[in-house]
């Protein structure tokens, strides 16, 4: 059997089931969805349905720390490549989660020391929907899957980006934002949200 067959079959199912979901707004062109090399990194054409994106995101002034840029790039790729974890069932899913948690613990001090133990921890798949352009961190979509609370996501990112990075998230009519002041140090943003999230 061709190795790519399961991915292609899933892609066709997503098109048929979700292409007319409310909230898509024409952003995601599922009719042109084709499997691609996951090592190429995330882009908009790999986005699942809008029902999997419960929070909108806006990022400003996010620059990777020079000594952690490669680590952040690896983390983004890992979370992107494992984004279909929810489709795995049974015991395999349990062991995949343990494997991911242990990998995240080796990559992030904050995740290891404050957010997880050796067997359990949140899985921040939303990281897989960011990318690095040079040293600039940006989201590939304005909506992200919420597998961890937004503040937890920014706490993890604070280990890898320079102070001054700003992240806003909109959920169910509420917008919250944080500025990175340092590693695991966030400052809540009180100013009005950017226009991209005010609608």
C-alpha positions in Angstrom: 0.0 0.0 0.0 1.3 3.4 -0.8 2.5 5.2 2.3 0.6 8.4 1.5 -2.8 6.7 1.1 -4.2 7.2 4.6 -3.3 11.0 4.5 -4.9 11.4 1.1 -8.1 9.5 2.2 -8.4 11.7 5.2 -7.9 14.9 3.1 -10.8 13.8 0.9 -13.0 13.2 3.9 -12.2 16.6 5.3 -13.2 18.3 2.1 -16.5 16.4 1.9 -17.5 16.9 5.5 -16.3 20.3 6.3 -15.9 22.5 3.3 -19.3 24.2 3.9 -18.9 24.6 7.7 -20.0 28.0 9.0 -17.0 30.3 9.7 -14.8 29.1 7.0 -15.3 32.4 5.1 -13.7 31.0 2.0 -10.3 31.1 3.6 -9.5 27.5 3.3 -9.7 26.0 -0.2 -10.3 22.4 0.5 -11.0 21.5 -3.1 -7.3 22.1 -3.8 -6.1 20.3 -0.7 -3.3 17.9 -1.6 -0.9 15.9 0.7 2.5 17.5 1.0 5.8 16.8 2.6 5.2 17.6 6.3 8.9 18.6 6.6 8.1 21.6 4.5 6.4 23.1 7.6 2.9 24.4 8.1 0.9 26.5 5.7 -2.7 27.5 5.3 -3.6 24.7 2.8 -3.1 22.1 5.6 -5.6 23.7 7.9 -8.5 21.5 9.1 -12.1 22.7 9.3 -13.1 25.9 11.1 -14.8 23.8 13.8 -11.2 22.8 14.9 -10.2 26.5 15.3 -12.0 27.9 18.3 -9.6 30.8 18.9 -8.4 33.6 16.7 -4.9 34.9 17.1 -2.9 38.0 16.3 0.9 38.3 16.8 3.1 41.4 16.8 6.8 42.0 17.4 7.6 38.3 18.0 11.3 37.6 17.4 13.0 34.3 18.2 15.9 34.4 20.6 19.1 33.7 18.7 20.1 30.8 21.0 16.6 29.2 20.8 15.6 29.8 17.2 16.5 26.3 16.0 14.8 24.8 19.1 11.6 26.7 18.3 11.7 25.7 14.7 12.0 22.0 15.7 9.1 22.4 18.2 6.8 24.0 15.6 7.6 21.2 13.1 7.0 18.5 15.7 3.6 19.9 16.7 2.6 20.3 13.1 3.6 16.8 12.2 1.6 15.4 15.1 -1.5 17.6 14.6 -3.6 14.5 13.7 -3.1 13.0 17.2 -6.8 13.3 17.8 -7.6 10.9 15.0 -5.5 8.1 16.6 -7.4 5.7 18.8 -6.9 3.2 21.6 -3.6 2.4 23.3 -1.6 3.8 20.5 -3.0 7.3 21.3 -2.0 7.0 24.9 1.6 6.0 24.1 1.9 8.7 21.5 0.8 11.3 24.1 3.4 10.0 26.6 6.0 10.2 23.8 5.0 13.8 23.0 5.0 14.9 26.6 8.4 13.5 27.2 9.8 15.2 24.0 8.3 18.5 25.0 9.8 18.2 28.5 13.3 17.9 26.9 12.7 20.9 24.6 11.1 23.4 27.1 12.1 24.2 30.6 8.7 25.8 31.3 6.8 22.8 30.1 9.0 20.5 32.1 9.1 22.5 35.4 5.6 24.1 35.5 3.2 22.4 33.1 3.7 18.6 33.1 5.0 15.5 34.7 6.7 12.5 33.1 3.5 11.0 31.9 1.0 13.8 31.6 0.9 17.4 30.2 -1.0 19.6 27.8 -0.4 19.2 24.1 0.1 22.6 22.5 -0.7 21.6 18.9 -1.4 25.3 18.1 2.4 25.8 18.0 2.3 23.8 14.7 0.3 26.7 13.1 3.1 29.2 13.5 6.2 29.6 11.4 9.5 31.4 11.4 10.5 33.8 8.7 14.1 34.4 9.4 13.8 35.2 13.1 10.3 36.5 13.0 7.5 34.3 14.5 4.2 34.6 12.8 0.9 32.6 12.7 0.1 30.9 9.4 -3.6 31.3 10.1 -5.5 33.9 12.2 -7.3 31.0 13.9 -5.7 28.2 16.0 -6.8 25.0 17.6 -7.2 25.4 21.4 -5.7 22.3 22.9 -4.2 24.5 25.7 -5.4 27.8 27.2 -4.0 30.8 25.3 -2.0 32.0 28.3 -0.3 28.6 28.6 0.6 28.8 24.9 2.2 32.2 25.4 4.0 31.0 28.5 5.7 28.2 26.5 6.5 30.7 23.7 8.1 33.1 26.2 11.0 30.7 26.5 11.8 31.1 22.8 11.0 34.7 21.9 12.5 38.0 22.8 10.8 40.3 25.4 8.3 42.6 23.7 6.5 39.9 21.7 2.7 40.4 21.8 0.0 37.9 21.4 -3.8 38.4 21.3 -6.5 35.7 21.3 -10.2 36.1 20.7 -12.7 33.5 21.9 -16.5 33.7 22.2 -16.5 37.5 21.9 -13.7 38.0 24.5 -10.2 39.2 23.5 -7.2 38.8 25.8 -3.6 39.6 25.1 -0.2 39.3 26.7 3.2 40.8 26.2 6.3 38.7 26.9 8.4 40.4 29.6 10.8 37.5 30.0 10.9 33.8 30.3 7.6 32.7 31.9 6.9 36.3 32.6 3.9 37.8 30.9 2.2 41.2 31.1 -1.5 41.4 30.4 -2.3 43.9 27.7 -4.9 46.5 28.7 -5.0 48.4 25.4 -7.7 47.8 22.8 -7.2 44.7 20.6 -5.9 45.1 17.0 -8.4 45.7 14.3 -7.9 42.1 13.1 -9.7 40.9 16.2 -12.1 43.7 16.9 -14.7 42.5 14.4 
